[in-house]
Protein backbone atom coordinates (compact mmCIF):
# COMPACT_ATOMS: atom_id res chain seq x y z
CA UNK A 1 0.00 0.00 0.00
CA UNK A 2 1.08 3.59 -0.67
CA UNK A 3 2.55 5.51 2.22
CA UNK A 4 0.18 8.22 3.45
CA UNK A 5 1.71 11.65 4.12
CA UNK A 6 0.27 14.79 5.70
CA UNK A 7 2.17 17.87 4.54
CA UNK A 8 1.89 21.06 6.61
CA UNK A 9 2.77 23.95 4.32
CA UNK A 10 4.53 26.92 5.90
CA UNK A 11 3.95 30.57 5.10
CA UNK A 12 6.78 30.64 2.56
CA UNK A 13 4.75 28.19 0.45
CA UNK A 14 1.91 30.70 -0.01
CA UNK A 15 3.32 34.23 -0.11
CA UNK A 16 1.96 37.28 1.72
CA UNK A 17 -0.64 38.66 -0.70
CA UNK A 18 -2.72 37.56 -3.68
CA UNK A 19 -0.06 38.17 -6.34
CA UNK A 20 2.66 36.48 -4.29
CA UNK A 21 0.33 33.59 -3.54
CA UNK A 22 -0.49 32.92 -7.18
CA UNK A 23 3.24 32.70 -7.92
CA UNK A 24 4.10 30.72 -4.76
CA UNK A 25 1.50 27.98 -5.24
CA UNK A 26 2.97 27.10 -8.64
CA UNK A 27 6.34 26.44 -7.00
CA UNK A 28 4.67 24.66 -4.08
CA UNK A 29 2.67 22.42 -6.40
CA UNK A 30 5.84 21.17 -8.10
CA UNK A 31 7.21 19.91 -4.76
CA UNK A 32 3.89 18.29 -3.82
CA UNK A 33 3.53 16.71 -7.25
CA UNK A 34 6.98 15.17 -6.78
CA UNK A 35 5.65 13.28 -3.76
CA UNK A 36 2.49 12.17 -5.55
CA UNK A 37 4.49 11.09 -8.61
CA UNK A 38 6.73 9.05 -6.30
CA UNK A 39 3.67 7.11 -5.15
CA UNK A 40 2.75 8.79 -1.87
CA UNK A 41 -0.83 9.57 -0.83
CA UNK A 42 -0.73 13.25 0.10
CA UNK A 43 -2.98 15.31 2.36
CA UNK A 44 -2.22 19.03 2.59
CA UNK A 45 -2.72 21.57 5.34
CA UNK A 46 -1.47 25.15 5.33
CA UNK A 47 -1.03 28.30 7.38
CA UNK A 48 -2.99 31.50 6.81
CA UNK A 49 -1.37 34.24 8.91
CA UNK A 50 -1.00 36.95 6.24
CA UNK A 51 -4.20 35.93 4.43
CA UNK A 52 -6.57 35.93 7.41
CA UNK A 53 -5.05 39.18 8.66
CA UNK A 54 -5.61 40.84 5.30
CA UNK A 55 -9.21 39.64 5.17
CA UNK A 56 -9.92 40.74 8.73
CA UNK A 57 -8.43 44.19 8.13
CA UNK A 58 -10.50 44.67 4.96
CA UNK A 59 -13.68 43.57 6.73
CA UNK A 60 -12.98 45.88 9.66
CA UNK A 61 -12.36 48.89 7.40
CA UNK A 62 -15.64 48.26 5.61
CA UNK A 63 -17.50 47.90 8.91
CA UNK A 64 -16.00 51.14 10.27
CA UNK A 65 -17.15 53.08 7.21
CA UNK A 66 -20.69 51.64 7.08
CA UNK A 67 -21.41 49.87 10.38
CA UNK A 68 -25.18 49.73 9.85
CA UNK A 69 -24.87 48.07 6.45
CA UNK A 70 -21.77 45.95 7.15
CA UNK A 71 -21.60 44.58 10.73
CA UNK A 72 -18.27 43.34 12.09
CA UNK A 73 -17.21 40.00 10.59
CA UNK A 74 -16.03 37.47 13.22
CA UNK A 75 -12.46 36.17 12.98
CA UNK A 76 -13.78 32.61 12.54
CA UNK A 77 -15.56 33.72 9.35
CA UNK A 78 -12.33 35.38 8.14
CA UNK A 79 -10.53 32.07 8.69
CA UNK A 80 -13.20 30.34 6.58
CA UNK A 81 -12.70 32.91 3.82
CA UNK A 82 -8.93 32.36 3.91
CA UNK A 83 -9.37 28.59 3.63
CA UNK A 84 -11.50 29.05 0.52
CA UNK A 85 -9.28 31.44 -1.37
CA UNK A 86 -5.99 29.73 -0.48
CA UNK A 87 -7.55 26.36 -1.33
CA UNK A 88 -8.85 27.73 -4.63
CA UNK A 89 -5.39 28.80 -5.80
CA UNK A 90 -3.58 25.78 -4.38
CA UNK A 91 -5.92 23.11 -5.72
CA UNK A 92 -5.93 24.64 -9.21
CA UNK A 93 -2.14 24.97 -9.32
CA UNK A 94 -1.66 21.38 -8.08
CA UNK A 95 -4.28 20.00 -10.48
CA UNK A 96 -2.54 21.70 -13.41
CA UNK A 97 0.92 20.47 -12.36
CA UNK A 98 -0.33 16.89 -12.02
CA UNK A 99 -2.09 16.94 -15.39
CA UNK A 100 1.06 18.37 -17.00
CA UNK A 101 2.84 15.25 -15.72
CA UNK A 102 0.14 12.94 -17.04
CA UNK A 103 -1.21 12.22 -13.54
CA UNK A 104 -4.99 12.13 -13.13
CA UNK A 105 -5.62 12.78 -9.45
CA UNK A 106 -8.54 14.96 -8.35
CA UNK A 107 -7.67 17.70 -5.84
CA UNK A 108 -10.30 19.01 -3.42
CA UNK A 109 -10.38 21.59 -0.63
CA UNK A 110 -12.49 20.83 2.43
CA UNK A 111 -13.64 23.84 4.44
CA UNK A 112 -12.73 22.45 7.84
CA UNK A 113 -13.96 23.29 11.33
CA UNK A 114 -11.78 22.36 14.30
CA UNK A 115 -13.04 22.21 17.88
CA UNK A 116 -11.14 23.91 20.72
CA UNK A 117 -11.68 23.93 24.48
CA UNK A 118 -13.45 27.16 25.53
CA UNK A 119 -11.50 27.07 28.82
CA UNK A 120 -8.11 26.89 27.05
CA UNK A 121 -5.71 29.29 28.80
CA UNK A 122 -4.63 30.61 25.39
CA UNK A 123 -7.72 32.82 25.32
CA UNK A 124 -6.29 34.75 28.26
CA UNK A 125 -2.97 35.49 26.52
CA UNK A 126 -3.06 36.09 22.73
CA UNK A 127 0.21 35.09 21.06
CA UNK A 128 -0.54 34.13 17.42
CA UNK A 129 0.51 36.79 14.88
CA UNK A 130 -1.84 37.48 11.96
CA UNK A 131 -1.88 40.04 9.19
CA UNK A 132 0.71 42.43 7.88
CA UNK A 133 3.68 44.01 9.62
CA UNK A 134 3.20 47.52 11.05
CA UNK A 135 5.38 50.28 12.43
CA UNK A 136 5.19 50.94 16.16
CA UNK A 137 3.25 54.15 15.51
CA UNK A 138 0.63 52.40 13.40
CA UNK A 139 0.37 49.51 15.86
CA UNK A 140 -0.13 51.89 18.79
CA UNK A 141 -2.85 53.72 16.87
CA UNK A 142 -4.75 50.52 16.04
CA UNK A 143 -4.51 49.34 19.66
CA UNK A 144 -6.35 52.52 20.66
CA UNK A 145 -8.82 52.56 17.76
CA UNK A 146 -9.71 48.85 17.52
CA UNK A 147 -8.75 47.46 20.93
CA UNK A 148 -6.51 44.79 19.39
CA UNK A 149 -3.43 43.17 20.91
CA UNK A 150 -0.10 43.64 19.11
CA UNK A 151 3.37 42.19 19.51
CA UNK A 152 6.80 42.91 18.04
CA UNK A 153 7.65 40.03 15.69
CA UNK A 154 11.33 39.01 15.50
CA UNK A 155 12.62 42.48 14.68
CA UNK A 156 10.49 42.72 11.54
CA UNK A 157 7.84 45.07 12.92
CA UNK A 158 4.58 44.78 14.85
CA UNK A 159 1.67 42.46 14.11
CA UNK A 160 -1.72 41.82 15.61
CA UNK A 161 -1.84 38.74 17.84
CA UNK A 162 -4.86 36.61 18.71
CA UNK A 163 -5.49 33.56 20.89
CA UNK A 164 -4.07 30.23 19.68
CA UNK A 165 -5.88 27.42 21.53
CA UNK A 166 -4.95 23.77 20.99
CA UNK A 167 -7.16 21.76 18.59
CA UNK A 168 -9.18 18.90 20.05
CA UNK A 169 -11.25 17.50 17.16
CA UNK A 170 -11.63 17.90 13.38
CA UNK A 171 -15.34 18.14 12.65
CA UNK A 172 -15.20 17.15 8.95
CA UNK A 173 -12.75 14.27 9.44
CA UNK A 174 -15.07 11.61 7.97
CA UNK A 175 -15.47 13.67 4.78
CA UNK A 176 -11.69 14.09 4.55
CA UNK A 177 -11.09 10.34 5.01
CA UNK A 178 -13.73 9.45 2.42
CA UNK A 179 -12.07 11.68 -0.18
CA UNK A 180 -8.61 10.25 0.57
CA UNK A 181 -9.94 6.69 0.32
CA UNK A 182 -11.46 7.63 -3.06
CA UNK A 183 -7.99 8.49 -4.36
CA UNK A 184 -8.23 12.26 -4.11
CA UNK A 185 -5.58 14.68 -2.88
CA UNK A 186 -7.20 16.68 -0.09
CA UNK A 187 -6.44 20.17 1.19
CA UNK A 188 -7.88 20.48 4.69
CA UNK A 189 -7.53 22.27 8.02
CA UNK A 190 -6.33 25.45 6.33
CA UNK A 191 -4.99 27.97 8.81
CA UNK A 192 -5.34 25.38 11.56
CA UNK A 193 -9.06 25.06 10.87
CA UNK A 194 -12.03 27.31 11.58
CA UNK A 195 -11.98 27.48 15.41
CA UNK A 196 -15.27 26.43 16.96
CA UNK A 197 -16.62 25.34 20.32
CA UNK A 198 -19.40 22.83 20.86
CA UNK A 199 -22.19 24.65 22.70
CA UNK A 200 -24.28 21.47 22.85
CA UNK A 201 -24.52 18.15 21.04
CA UNK A 202 -25.59 19.75 17.76
CA UNK A 203 -24.60 23.44 17.73
CA UNK A 204 -21.12 24.67 16.74
CA UNK A 205 -20.09 28.27 17.44
CA UNK A 206 -17.12 30.08 15.90
CA UNK A 207 -14.63 31.74 18.25
CA UNK A 208 -12.09 34.55 17.75
CA UNK A 209 -8.83 32.64 17.49
CA UNK A 210 -6.30 31.10 15.09
CA UNK A 211 -5.27 27.51 15.76
CA UNK A 212 -1.61 26.65 15.20
CA UNK A 213 -1.48 24.82 11.87
CA UNK A 214 1.26 22.42 13.01
CA UNK A 215 -0.73 21.15 16.00
CA UNK A 216 -3.81 20.83 13.81
CA UNK A 217 -1.80 19.03 11.13
CA UNK A 218 -0.63 16.59 13.80
CA UNK A 219 -4.15 15.59 14.84
CA UNK A 220 -5.11 15.43 11.15
CA UNK A 221 -2.19 13.06 10.52
CA UNK A 222 -3.26 10.84 13.41
CA UNK A 223 -6.90 10.86 12.32
CA UNK A 224 -6.15 9.77 8.74
CA UNK A 225 -3.62 7.17 9.95
CA UNK A 226 -0.70 8.76 8.11
CA UNK A 227 2.75 7.19 8.03
CA UNK A 228 4.55 10.54 7.81
CA UNK A 229 3.90 14.08 8.97
CA UNK A 230 5.99 16.56 6.99
CA UNK A 231 6.26 20.04 8.51
CA UNK A 232 7.67 22.46 5.96
CA UNK A 233 9.45 25.54 7.21
CA UNK A 234 12.18 28.05 6.29
CA UNK A 235 15.19 25.85 7.18
CA UNK A 236 16.46 22.59 5.73
CA UNK A 237 17.14 21.11 9.17
CA UNK A 238 16.23 21.92 12.74
CA UNK A 239 19.24 23.32 14.60
CA UNK A 240 20.35 23.65 18.19
CA UNK A 241 22.28 26.75 19.26
CA UNK A 242 20.66 28.43 16.24
CA UNK A 243 22.54 31.50 14.99
CA UNK A 244 25.53 30.87 17.29
CA UNK A 245 29.08 29.77 16.42
CA UNK A 246 28.35 26.28 17.72
CA UNK A 247 25.12 25.87 15.72
CA UNK A 248 24.43 22.20 15.00
CA UNK A 249 21.95 20.78 12.47
CA UNK A 250 19.91 17.73 13.48
CA UNK A 251 19.38 14.85 11.06
CA UNK A 252 17.80 11.69 12.50
CA UNK A 253 16.71 12.20 16.11
CA UNK A 254 14.78 10.00 18.50
CA UNK A 255 11.67 11.26 20.27
CA UNK A 256 13.53 11.01 23.60
CA UNK A 257 16.45 13.09 22.32
CA UNK A 258 14.12 15.72 20.83
CA UNK A 259 12.12 15.99 24.04
CA UNK A 260 15.32 16.55 25.98
CA UNK A 261 16.47 19.30 23.59
CA UNK A 262 13.08 21.00 23.82
CA UNK A 263 13.20 20.91 27.63
CA UNK A 264 16.66 22.51 27.50
CA UNK A 265 15.16 25.48 25.63
CA UNK A 266 16.85 25.05 22.25
CA UNK A 267 13.74 25.95 20.23
CA UNK A 268 12.07 29.37 20.11
CA UNK A 269 8.50 29.33 21.51
CA UNK A 270 7.08 31.46 18.69
CA UNK A 271 8.62 29.61 15.75
CA UNK A 272 10.36 26.23 15.95
CA UNK A 273 9.04 24.94 19.30
CA UNK A 274 5.43 24.32 18.14
CA UNK A 275 6.75 22.42 15.12
CA UNK A 276 9.01 20.29 17.32
CA UNK A 277 6.20 19.61 19.81
CA UNK A 278 3.83 18.57 17.01
CA UNK A 279 6.57 16.44 15.47
CA UNK A 280 7.21 14.62 18.74
CA UNK A 281 3.52 14.02 19.41
CA UNK A 282 2.95 12.41 16.01
CA UNK A 283 6.10 10.26 16.15
CA UNK A 284 4.99 8.95 19.57
CA UNK A 285 1.39 8.30 18.54
CA UNK A 286 1.91 4.88 16.91
CA UNK A 287 4.84 2.56 16.15
CA UNK A 288 6.43 3.29 12.79
CA UNK A 289 5.21 6.86 12.46
CA UNK A 290 7.79 9.54 11.68
CA UNK A 291 7.88 13.32 11.34
CA UNK A 292 10.07 15.24 8.93
CA UNK A 293 10.88 18.96 9.31
CA UNK A 294 12.54 20.56 6.29
CA UNK A 295 12.28 23.01 3.38
CA UNK A 296 9.49 22.77 0.81
CA UNK A 297 11.85 21.96 -2.05
CA UNK A 298 13.56 19.27 0.06
CA UNK A 299 10.37 17.39 1.00
CA UNK A 300 10.89 14.51 -1.43
CA UNK A 301 14.58 14.11 -0.60
CA UNK A 302 13.74 14.35 3.09
CA UNK A 303 11.16 11.59 3.04
CA UNK A 304 13.71 9.43 1.21
CA UNK A 305 16.14 10.01 4.09
CA UNK A 306 18.55 12.28 2.22
CA UNK A 307 18.09 15.51 4.20
CA UNK A 308 15.90 17.29 6.74
CA UNK A 309 15.34 16.50 10.41
CA UNK A 310 13.60 13.17 10.96
CA UNK A 311 11.97 12.53 14.33
CA UNK A 312 11.34 8.86 15.08
CA UNK A 313 10.31 6.83 18.10
C-alpha positions in Angstrom: 0.0 0.0 0.0 1.1 3.6 -0.7 2.6 5.5 2.2 0.2 8.2 3.4 1.7 11.6 4.1 0.3 14.8 5.7 2.2 17.9 4.5 1.9 21.1 6.6 2.8 23.9 4.3 4.5 26.9 5.9 3.9 30.6 5.1 6.8 30.6 2.6 4.8 28.2 0.4 1.9 30.7 0.0 3.3 34.2 -0.1 2.0 37.3 1.7 -0.6 38.7 -0.7 -2.7 37.6 -3.7 -0.1 38.2 -6.3 2.7 36.5 -4.3 0.3 33.6 -3.5 -0.5 32.9 -7.2 3.2 32.7 -7.9 4.1 30.7 -4.8 1.5 28.0 -5.2 3.0 27.1 -8.6 6.3 26.4 -7.0 4.7 24.7 -4.1 2.7 22.4 -6.4 5.8 21.2 -8.1 7.2 19.9 -4.8 3.9 18.3 -3.8 3.5 16.7 -7.3 7.0 15.2 -6.8 5.6 13.3 -3.8 2.5 12.2 -5.6 4.5 11.1 -8.6 6.7 9.0 -6.3 3.7 7.1 -5.2 2.7 8.8 -1.9 -0.8 9.6 -0.8 -0.7 13.3 0.1 -3.0 15.3 2.4 -2.2 19.0 2.6 -2.7 21.6 5.3 -1.5 25.2 5.3 -1.0 28.3 7.4 -3.0 31.5 6.8 -1.4 34.2 8.9 -1.0 36.9 6.2 -4.2 35.9 4.4 -6.6 35.9 7.4 -5.1 39.2 8.7 -5.6 40.8 5.3 -9.2 39.6 5.2 -9.9 40.7 8.7 -8.4 44.2 8.1 -10.5 44.7 5.0 -13.7 43.6 6.7 -13.0 45.9 9.7 -12.4 48.9 7.4 -15.6 48.3 5.6 -17.5 47.9 8.9 -16.0 51.1 10.3 -17.2 53.1 7.2 -20.7 51.6 7.1 -21.4 49.9 10.4 -25.2 49.7 9.8 -24.9 48.1 6.5 -21.8 45.9 7.2 -21.6 44.6 10.7 -18.3 43.3 12.1 -17.2 40.0 10.6 -16.0 37.5 13.2 -12.5 36.2 13.0 -13.8 32.6 12.5 -15.6 33.7 9.3 -12.3 35.4 8.1 -10.5 32.1 8.7 -13.2 30.3 6.6 -12.7 32.9 3.8 -8.9 32.4 3.9 -9.4 28.6 3.6 -11.5 29.1 0.5 -9.3 31.4 -1.4 -6.0 29.7 -0.5 -7.5 26.4 -1.3 -8.8 27.7 -4.6 -5.4 28.8 -5.8 -3.6 25.8 -4.4 -5.9 23.1 -5.7 -5.9 24.6 -9.2 -2.1 25.0 -9.3 -1.7 21.4 -8.1 -4.3 20.0 -10.5 -2.5 21.7 -13.4 0.9 20.5 -12.4 -0.3 16.9 -12.0 -2.1 16.9 -15.4 1.1 18.4 -17.0 2.8 15.3 -15.7 0.1 12.9 -17.0 -1.2 12.2 -13.5 -5.0 12.1 -13.1 -5.6 12.8 -9.4 -8.5 15.0 -8.3 -7.7 17.7 -5.8 -10.3 19.0 -3.4 -10.4 21.6 -0.6 -12.5 20.8 2.4 -13.6 23.8 4.4 -12.7 22.4 7.8 -14.0 23.3 11.3 -11.8 22.4 14.3 -13.0 22.2 17.9 -11.1 23.9 20.7 -11.7 23.9 24.5 -13.5 27.2 25.5 -11.5 27.1 28.8 -8.1 26.9 27.0 -5.7 29.3 28.8 -4.6 30.6 25.4 -7.7 32.8 25.3 -6.3 34.7 28.3 -3.0 35.5 26.5 -3.1 36.1 22.7 0.2 35.1 21.1 -0.5 34.1 17.4 0.5 36.8 14.9 -1.8 37.5 12.0 -1.9 40.0 9.2 0.7 42.4 7.9 3.7 44.0 9.6 3.2 47.5 11.0 5.4 50.3 12.4 5.2 50.9 16.2 3.3 54.2 15.5 0.6 52.4 13.4 0.4 49.5 15.9 -0.1 51.9 18.8 -2.9 53.7 16.9 -4.8 50.5 16.0 -4.5 49.3 19.7 -6.4 52.5 20.7 -8.8 52.6 17.8 -9.7 48.9 17.5 -8.8 47.5 20.9 -6.5 44.8 19.4 -3.4 43.2 20.9 -0.1 43.6 19.1 3.4 42.2 19.5 6.8 42.9 18.0 7.7 40.0 15.7 11.3 39.0 15.5 12.6 42.5 14.7 10.5 42.7 11.5 7.8 45.1 12.9 4.6 44.8 14.8 1.7 42.5 14.1 -1.7 41.8 15.6 -1.8 38.7 17.8 -4.9 36.6 18.7 -5.5 33.6 20.9 -4.1 30.2 19.7 -5.9 27.4 21.5 -5.0 23.8 21.0 -7.2 21.8 18.6 -9.2 18.9 20.1 -11.3 17.5 17.2 -11.6 17.9 13.4 -15.3 18.1 12.6 -15.2 17.2 8.9 -12.8 14.3 9.4 -15.1 11.6 8.0 -15.5 13.7 4.8 -11.7 14.1 4.6 -11.1 10.3 5.0 -13.7 9.5 2.4 -12.1 11.7 -0.2 -8.6 10.2 0.6 -9.9 6.7 0.3 -11.5 7.6 -3.1 -8.0 8.5 -4.4 -8.2 12.3 -4.1 -5.6 14.7 -2.9 -7.2 16.7 -0.1 -6.4 20.2 1.2 -7.9 20.5 4.7 -7.5 22.3 8.0 -6.3 25.5 6.3 -5.0 28.0 8.8 -5.3 25.4 11.6 -9.1 25.1 10.9 -12.0 27.3 11.6 -12.0 27.5 15.4 -15.3 26.4 17.0 -16.6 25.3 20.3 -19.4 22.8 20.9 -22.2 24.7 22.7 -24.3 21.5 22.8 -24.5 18.1 21.0 -25.6 19.7 17.8 -24.6 23.4 17.7 -21.1 24.7 16.7 -20.1 28.3 17.4 -17.1 30.1 15.9 -14.6 31.7 18.2 -12.1 34.5 17.8 -8.8 32.6 17.5 -6.3 31.1 15.1 -5.3 27.5 15.8 -1.6 26.7 15.2 -1.5 24.8 11.9 1.3 22.4 13.0 -0.7 21.2 16.0 -3.8 20.8 13.8 -1.8 19.0 11.1 -0.6 16.6 13.8 -4.1 15.6 14.8 -5.1 15.4 11.2 -2.2 13.1 10.5 -3.3 10.8 13.4 -6.9 10.9 12.3 -6.2 9.8 8.7 -3.6 7.2 9.9 -0.7 8.8 8.1 2.7 7.2 8.0 4.5 10.5 7.8 3.9 14.1 9.0 6.0 16.6 7.0 6.3 20.0 8.5 7.7 22.5 6.0 9.5 25.5 7.2 12.2 28.1 6.3 15.2 25.9 7.2 16.5 22.6 5.7 17.1 21.1 9.2 16.2 21.9 12.7 19.2 23.3 14.6 20.3 23.6 18.2 22.3 26.8 19.3 20.7 28.4 16.2 22.5 31.5 15.0 25.5 30.9 17.3 29.1 29.8 16.4 28.3 26.3 17.7 25.1 25.9 15.7 24.4 22.2 15.0 22.0 20.8 12.5 19.9 17.7 13.5 19.4 14.9 11.1 17.8 11.7 12.5 16.7 12.2 16.1 14.8 10.0 18.5 11.7 11.3 20.3 13.5 11.0 23.6 16.4 13.1 22.3 14.1 15.7 20.8 12.1 16.0 24.0 15.3 16.5 26.0 16.5 19.3 23.6 13.1 21.0 23.8 13.2 20.9 27.6 16.7 22.5 27.5 15.2 25.5 25.6 16.8 25.0 22.2 13.7 26.0 20.2 12.1 29.4 20.1 8.5 29.3 21.5 7.1 31.5 18.7 8.6 29.6 15.8 10.4 26.2 15.9 9.0 24.9 19.3 5.4 24.3 18.1 6.8 22.4 15.1 9.0 20.3 17.3 6.2 19.6 19.8 3.8 18.6 17.0 6.6 16.4 15.5 7.2 14.6 18.7 3.5 14.0 19.4 2.9 12.4 16.0 6.1 10.3 16.2 5.0 9.0 19.6 1.4 8.3 18.5 1.9 4.9 16.9 4.8 2.6 16.1 6.4 3.3 12.8 5.2 6.9 12.5 7.8 9.5 11.7 7.9 13.3 11.3 10.1 15.2 8.9 10.9 19.0 9.3 12.5 20.6 6.3 12.3 23.0 3.4 9.5 22.8 0.8 11.8 22.0 -2.0 13.6 19.3 0.1 10.4 17.4 1.0 10.9 14.5 -1.4 14.6 14.1 -0.6 13.7 14.3 3.1 11.2 11.6 3.0 13.7 9.4 1.2 16.1 10.0 4.1 18.5 12.3 2.2 18.1 15.5 4.2 15.9 17.3 6.7 15.3 16.5 10.4 13.6 13.2 11.0 12.0 12.5 14.3 11.3 8.9 15.1 10.3 6.8 18.1 
